[in-house]
Amino acid sequence: NDHRGPEPRGAEPRDRGFIPEQMYKHFQEACGNLVPVERVVYDALSELEKKFDKTILDALFSRVNLKAYPDLLQICRNFQN
């Protein structure tokens, strides 16, 4: 199965070193275990907040991610307010 398009949620922050591989796997397992995506994203953002850097938000709320995952748009707007 050839996957073209944005990486799965969390892959870009992992690939940029914002979250460790173990945490990325934990979040992927949570999504696979039907934990609501909002909860997984909240947990991920809470962890990223500990070492806040504007580049984290830029990566998370990139145009590609916002287009692929429209639910992120409201979260992005909340950060802007």
MDAnalysis code that builds the backbone (N, CA, C; Angstrom):
import MDAnalysis as mda
import numpy as np

u = mda.Universe.empty(243, n_residues=81, atom_resindex=np.repeat(np.arange(81), 3), trajectory=True)
u.add_TopologyAttr("name", ["N", "CA", "C"] * 81)
u.add_TopologyAttr("resid", np.arange(1, 82))
u.add_TopologyAttr("resname", ["ASN", "ASP", "HIS", "ARG", "GLY", "PRO", "GLU", "PRO", "ARG", "GLY", "ALA", "GLU", "PRO", "ARG", "ASP", "ARG", "GLY", "PHE", "ILE", "PRO", "GLU", "GLN", "MET", "TYR", "LYS", "HIS", "PHE", "GLN", "GLU", "ALA", "CYS", "GLY", "ASN", "LEU", "VAL", "PRO", "VAL", "GLU", "ARG", "VAL", "VAL", "TYR", "ASP", "ALA", "LEU", "SER", "GLU", "LEU", "GLU", "LYS", "LYS", "PHE", "ASP", "LYS", "THR", "ILE", "LEU", "ASP", "ALA", "LEU", "PHE", "SER", "ARG", "VAL", "ASN", "LEU", "LYS", "ALA", "TYR", "PRO", "ASP", "LEU", "LEU", "GLN", "ILE", "CYS", "ARG", "ASN", "PHE", "GLN", "ASN"])
u.atoms.positions = np.array([
    [0.853, -1.182, 0.000],
    [0.000, 0.000, 0.000],
    [0.895, 1.241, 0.000],
    [0.865, 1.971, -1.072],
    [1.695, 3.164, -1.221],
    [0.974, 4.348, -0.608],
    [1.572, 4.937, 0.423],
    [0.947, 6.062, 1.117],
    [1.596, 7.350, 0.630],
    [0.820, 8.178, -0.029],
    [1.305, 9.480, -0.460],
    [0.500, 10.538, 0.246],
    [1.159, 11.589, 0.671],
    [0.458, 12.641, 1.381],
    [1.105, 12.862, 2.721],
    [0.401, 13.562, 3.604],
    [0.995, 13.885, 4.904],
    [1.245, 12.644, 5.738],
    [2.239, 12.749, 6.581],
    [2.558, 11.653, 7.496],
    [1.417, 11.480, 8.490],
    [1.336, 10.299, 9.106],
    [0.325, 10.117, 10.151],
    [0.507, 11.149, 11.255],
    [-0.573, 11.436, 11.960],
    [-0.506, 12.412, 13.058],
    [0.653, 12.108, 13.977],
    [1.419, 13.141, 14.273],
    [2.525, 12.985, 15.202],
    [3.849, 12.655, 14.550],
    [3.852, 12.213, 13.300],
    [5.106, 11.806, 12.672],
    [6.036, 12.993, 12.451],
    [5.510, 14.108, 12.025],
    [6.379, 15.258, 11.769],
    [7.047, 15.758, 13.046],
    [6.311, 15.950, 14.146],
    [7.009, 16.326, 15.384],
    [8.031, 15.273, 15.820],
    [7.725, 14.015, 15.604],
    [8.687, 12.955, 15.937],
    [9.908, 13.065, 15.041],
    [9.679, 13.228, 13.745],
    [10.782, 13.302, 12.792],
    [11.670, 14.517, 13.035],
    [11.108, 15.588, 13.582],
    [11.889, 16.793, 13.878],
    [12.510, 16.752, 15.272],
    [12.276, 15.663, 16.007],
    [12.877, 15.504, 17.316],
    [12.129, 16.194, 18.450],
    [10.895, 16.634, 18.193],
    [10.111, 17.298, 19.233],
    [9.547, 16.304, 20.237],
    [9.230, 15.097, 19.760],
    [8.777, 14.036, 20.656],
    [9.611, 12.790, 20.375],
    [9.938, 12.020, 21.404],
    [10.750, 10.814, 21.197],
    [9.943, 9.693, 20.543],
    [10.648, 8.758, 19.962],
    [10.030, 7.624, 19.273],
    [9.060, 6.866, 20.178],
    [9.442, 6.646, 21.438],
    [8.590, 5.903, 22.366],
    [7.244, 6.609, 22.557],
    [7.274, 7.929, 22.696],
    [6.037, 8.686, 22.871],
    [5.197, 8.624, 21.592],
    [5.848, 8.731, 20.450],
    [5.143, 8.631, 19.173],
    [4.412, 7.288, 19.078],
    [5.099, 6.218, 19.440],
    [4.473, 4.888, 19.392],
    [3.294, 4.805, 20.355],
    [3.454, 5.416, 21.534],
    [2.361, 5.424, 22.512],
    [1.129, 6.118, 21.924],
    [1.325, 7.275, 21.299],
    [0.204, 8.001, 20.713],
    [-0.422, 7.220, 19.564],
    [0.388, 6.547, 18.744],
    [-0.144, 5.741, 17.652],
    [-0.965, 4.577, 18.194],
    [-0.474, 3.929, 19.250],
    [-1.225, 2.827, 19.873],
    [-2.543, 3.329, 20.447],
    [-2.519, 4.500, 21.061],
    [-3.747, 5.063, 21.630],
    [-4.786, 5.269, 20.535],
    [-4.352, 5.807, 19.404],
    [-5.291, 5.999, 18.287],
    [-5.811, 4.653, 17.787],
    [-4.930, 3.665, 17.726],
    [-5.332, 2.328, 17.287],
    [-6.272, 1.651, 18.261],
    [-6.204, 2.039, 19.532],
    [-7.078, 1.468, 20.558],
    [-8.363, 2.270, 20.737],
    [-8.650, 3.095, 19.766],
    [-9.884, 3.876, 19.713],
    [-9.992, 4.941, 20.805],
    [-8.856, 5.370, 21.325],
    [-8.868, 6.535, 22.206],
    [-9.229, 7.720, 21.322],
    [-10.153, 8.572, 21.736],
    [-10.536, 9.703, 20.881],
    [-9.311, 10.528, 20.471],
    [-9.262, 10.879, 19.197],
    [-8.131, 11.623, 18.647],
    [-7.908, 12.912, 19.429],
    [-8.986, 13.549, 19.844],
    [-8.858, 14.796, 20.595],
    [-8.050, 14.578, 21.871],
    [-8.278, 13.448, 22.524],
    [-7.557, 13.140, 23.765],
    [-6.078, 12.901, 23.485],
    [-5.792, 12.176, 22.415],
    [-4.404, 11.894, 22.047],
    [-3.690, 13.193, 21.693],
    [-4.342, 14.054, 20.923],
    [-3.742, 15.338, 20.546],
    [-3.527, 16.198, 21.788],
    [-4.494, 16.218, 22.683],
    [-4.349, 16.987, 23.921],
    [-3.135, 16.497, 24.718],
    [-3.003, 15.175, 24.844],
    [-1.862, 14.616, 25.570],
    [-0.547, 14.979, 24.890],
    [-0.533, 14.906, 23.562],
    [0.682, 15.250, 22.823],
    [1.034, 16.721, 23.005],
    [0.028, 17.589, 22.908],
    [0.274, 19.021, 23.084],
    [0.723, 19.339, 24.503],
    [0.168, 18.638, 25.482],
    [0.589, 18.844, 26.867],
    [2.061, 18.497, 27.037],
    [2.483, 17.438, 26.386],
    [3.888, 17.039, 26.461],
    [4.781, 18.042, 25.729],
    [4.340, 18.482, 24.566],
    [5.129, 19.451, 23.795],
    [5.227, 20.794, 24.519],
    [4.210, 21.120, 25.296],
    [4.197, 22.382, 26.025],
    [5.370, 22.465, 27.006],
    [5.830, 21.334, 27.485],
    [6.923, 21.306, 28.453],
    [8.215, 21.877, 27.870],
    [8.382, 21.744, 26.574],
    [9.566, 22.305, 25.916],
    [9.124, 23.176, 24.736],
    [8.204, 24.088, 25.046],
    [7.563, 24.905, 24.020],
    [8.574, 25.627, 23.146],
    [8.282, 25.600, 21.876],
    [9.084, 26.273, 20.868],
    [8.135, 26.571, 19.708],
    [8.205, 27.770, 19.167],
    [7.297, 28.155, 18.080],
    [7.409, 27.206, 16.892],
    [8.571, 26.624, 16.674],
    [8.724, 25.715, 15.534],
    [7.849, 24.476, 15.684],
    [7.522, 24.118, 16.931],
    [6.614, 22.984, 17.151],
    [5.239, 23.312, 16.583],
    [4.740, 24.504, 16.899],
    [3.425, 24.900, 16.383],
    [3.443, 25.023, 14.872],
    [4.523, 25.570, 14.320],
    [4.635, 25.694, 12.868],
    [4.555, 24.324, 12.199],
    [5.212, 23.338, 12.787],
    [5.192, 21.990, 12.223],
    [3.818, 21.349, 12.380],
    [3.244, 21.471, 13.555],
    [1.951, 20.844, 13.827],
    [0.837, 21.434, 12.975],
    [0.836, 22.753, 12.861],
    [-0.244, 23.427, 12.147],
    [0.182, 23.872, 10.746],
    [1.003, 23.084, 10.099],
    [1.407, 23.384, 8.722],
    [0.189, 23.292, 7.800],
    [0.281, 23.930, 6.667],
    [-0.838, 23.878, 5.696],
    [-1.180, 22.446, 5.325],
    [-0.162, 21.631, 5.145],
    [-0.385, 20.226, 4.771],
    [-1.185, 19.506, 5.851],
    [-0.787, 19.683, 7.119],
    [-1.509, 19.016, 8.207],
    [-2.927, 19.557, 8.367],
    [-3.097, 20.869, 8.255],
    [-4.435, 21.447, 8.397],
    [-5.365, 20.968, 7.287],
    [-4.826, 20.800, 6.101],
    [-5.645, 20.301, 4.990],
    [-5.991, 18.823, 5.193],
    [-5.019, 18.050, 5.650],
    [-5.234, 16.612, 5.833],
    [-6.093, 16.306, 7.060],
    [-5.968, 17.154, 8.095],
    [-6.670, 16.927, 9.356],
    [-7.427, 18.188, 9.746],
    [-8.585, 18.420, 9.125],
    [-9.336, 19.660, 9.356],
    [-9.693, 19.917, 10.815],
    [-9.770, 18.875, 11.634],
    [-10.082, 19.077, 13.056],
    [-9.011, 19.897, 13.769],
    [-7.808, 19.927, 13.220],
    [-6.737, 20.720, 13.820],
    [-6.975, 22.218, 13.680],
    [-7.807, 22.605, 12.724],
    [-8.025, 24.025, 12.463],
    [-8.560, 24.754, 13.690],
    [-9.513, 24.165, 14.395],
    [-10.064, 24.815, 15.592],
    [-9.008, 24.942, 16.679],
    [-8.190, 23.914, 16.842],
    [-7.116, 23.976, 17.830],
    [-6.141, 25.086, 17.456],
    [-5.816, 25.182, 16.173],
    [-4.928, 26.247, 15.695],
    [-5.507, 27.614, 15.991],
    [-6.789, 27.778, 15.752],
    [-7.440, 29.060, 16.039],
    [-7.379, 29.396, 17.516],
    [-7.519, 28.391, 18.369],
    [-7.432, 28.624, 19.803],
    [-6.052, 29.142, 20.200],
    [-5.001, 28.649, 19.558],
    [-3.657, 29.139, 19.837],
    [-3.498, 30.585, 19.387],
    [-4.165, 30.957, 18.313],
    [-4.043, 32.313, 17.786],
    [-4.778, 33.321, 18.661],
    [-5.765, 32.869, 19.423],
    [-6.558, 33.769, 20.267],
    [-5.956, 33.986, 21.581],
])
